[in-house]
Amino acid sequence: MSAIFKREFASYFSSAVGYVVTAAFMMFSGIYFYFYCLYSGTSNMYNVFENMFLIVMFIIPLITMRLFAEEKKHKTDQALLTSPVSIASIVTAKYFSAMVILLICLSSYIVEGVILSFIAQPDWSVIIGNIIGMFLLGSAFTSIGILISSMTESVIVAAVFSFAVNIVISMADTVSAAVNNSVIKNIVDALSFRARYDNFSLGLISLSDIVFFVTVTFLFLFLTDRVIERRRWA
């Protein structure tokens, strides 16, 4: 498992993907930080965190698109599937490699908090809460992206479908506002990624929100395991 993790993590920086993703995340985070905090003269980073939801939604597919799709395209998945490593370990190793890239991106918030501390008193509970929230949000998006990547051999298709699914997920609040049926409305609200992430961006760490994102992550990683397992015996 560790060998697969090291290979996957290294592959991000042996290509442009790792550099592009981290640079894009930190660039947008820095732009929002400058305009909403430094330029506006406030220590409230809520708007920075709120706007970064969309950035994460678009960046995660770039991280996950190649994890299994590229293996299938180059026919290296057969060697991987016949290795003495469980499917769960393979999926977990690839998931962890993607999450480390996300953690590198999230480190920019610590830097921004330190910069802010020189001119104001930042609310570290909000900053830490948002890092936790975005990590959990990214974890859920990553597990979805890995499942989609496991179902195709085209990295472009994997990225596009992941984008599409993430957009549909982000529209849950819009759908909820347009629905009159209270039962459907409550179900859609309960499944809203945006609403649950907003709690973290305000510094509110809720056990139910944590359980929700962890459950989504495990569900889609399990589905990925089933897809790969079926291919092994096909």
N, C-alpha and C positions, 0 to 999 in steps of 0.2 A: 504493500500500500504506500509506504513512504517513497519508494522508487518511482511509482506512478505520479505521486504528488510532486516530487522534485522535477520530473520530466515535464509535467504540465505547466508548472509555475515557470520553469526556465523557458518554455516555448513562448510564453507571452512576451519575453524580452529578447528572444532571438528573432522575433518578427516585430512589426510596428505596432501591433495591437496593444501591448502593455503600455507603451509610451504614449500612444494616441489617447487611450482611455484615461490614464492618470492625468495627462496634460489637459484634456478637455474638462474633466471634473474640476481640477484645481483652477483652471482659467475661469469657468463660470462661477465657481464658488468665490474666487477673488473679486470678480466683477460685481457680484451681488453684495459682497462684504464691503467693497469700497463705496458703492452708491447708497446702500441702506444703512451703513454704520459710520464709516469714516466721513464721507461727504455730508451726510445728514446730521452728523454730530450726536449720534445716539449709541448706547451700548446694547440696545435691544436687537438681537440677531434673528428674531422670529421670521422676518421677511426673507432673510437669506435661506433659512431652513425650508420655508414654505415653497419657495421657487425651485429649490434643488430637487423637489419631488419629481418634477418633469425630467430633469437632467438624468437622474438615476433611472427613471423609466426607460429612457432611450439609450443609456450607456450599458446597462446590464446585458442586453442582447448582443452587444459587441464582445462582451467578455465570454458569453456562453455559446455563441454561434458555432465555434469550431470544436468544442469539446468532444463530441461524438461524430458529428457530421464529417469532419475532416478525416477521422479514422476510417469511416466507411468509404469515403472518396478514394483514399489511397490504399484501401484494402488491408490496412494494418490492424483493423479491428479483429480479424480472425486470429492473429497471433496473441492479441490481448485476451480474447475470450477463451483461448485454449491454454492460457497460462495458469499456474496453480494458485490463482488469486480469486477470491469470491467476487461475484458481480457486485455485491453490496460494497465491498472494499474499493472496487474500481470506481463506482459511482461516487462514493464518499471522497475518495482522493481527488477526483476531478472537481467536485463541489468545493472542497477546501481550497484548492488552488485558485478558484475564482473568487472565493471569499477573502483570501489574503490580498488580492488585487483591490478589492473593495475597501479593505481596512487601510491600505496605503492611501487610497483616495480620501478616506474619512480623516486621516491624520491632519489634513489641511485645516480642519475646524479647530484643532488644538493650537495650531500656529496662529490662526486668526484670533482665538481667545487670548493668547499671550500678547499679541500686538495690541489688542483692545485694552488689555490691563494697564498699558503704559499711559493711556489717555482717559480711561474711565474704569468703572468697576463692573466687569462683565458678570452675568448671572451664570455661574458655572453649572448650576443644577440644570438649567435649560440646555446648555451646550452638551453636557454629558448625556442628558436625556435624549437629545436629538441624535447624538452619535449612536446610542443604543437603538433608538427607533429606526434610524436609517439603515443600521446594520441588519435589523430584523426585516425591514421592508426589502432591502437588497437580497437577503437570504431567500425570501419568498419568491421574488422575481427570478433569482438565480435558479432555483429548483424548477420553476416553470420553463425557463430557457433551456436547461439541461434536458428536460423531457422532450421538448421540441427538437433539439439538436439530435437526440437519439433516434428520431423518427424520419430523418432525411440524410442524404449524403451531400447536400448543397449547403454551404455555409451562408450563402445569400438568402436562400429560402428559410433557413433556421432563424436568421436575423430578422427578416421581414415578418415572419409569423410571430416571433416573440414580440416585436414592436406592436403588431396588431392586437395580440392578446393583452399586452400591457395597456394599450389605449382603451380597449373595452373595459378592463378593470378600472381604469381611472375615470370612466364615465358612469360608474355606479351611482355617484351622488346626483348626477344629472337625471338618470333614469328614476331614481327614488323621488326626486322632486316632481317628475312628470306623471308618476303613478298615483292613482286615487285609492286603489285597493290597499287597505291598511296591512293585511297579511303579507302581500308581496313587498310592500314598502319596508316593513320591518325586516324581512329576509334580505333584501338588497342592502339596507343600512348595516345589517350585521356582517355582511360580506365586503363592505367597503374598505379597501386598503387606505384610501385617502383619509377617511374620517379617523381611522385608528392611528395613522401616522401623525395626524394633526395634534393628537393628544401628546405625543412625544415631543413635537416641535414646540409645545407650550411648556415643556418640562414636567408633564404629568405621566408618570410611569405606572401603568395599570397592568395588573396580573392577567386580566382577560385579554388585553391587547397582545401581551407577550405570548400567551398560550395560542392565540389565533395565528400569529405569524409562524410560530414554531410548528403548529399543526399543519399549516399549508406547506411548509418546507418539507416536513416528513412525508406528507401525502404524495407530493410530486416526485420526491426522490424514490419513494416506494414504487410509484408507477413507472419511473425510469428503469428501476431494477427489473420490473416485470417485462418491460419492452425488450431490454437487453437479454434477459434470460430466455425469452421466447426465440430470439434470434440465434442464441447459442445452440438450441436444439432443433432449429429449423433445417 
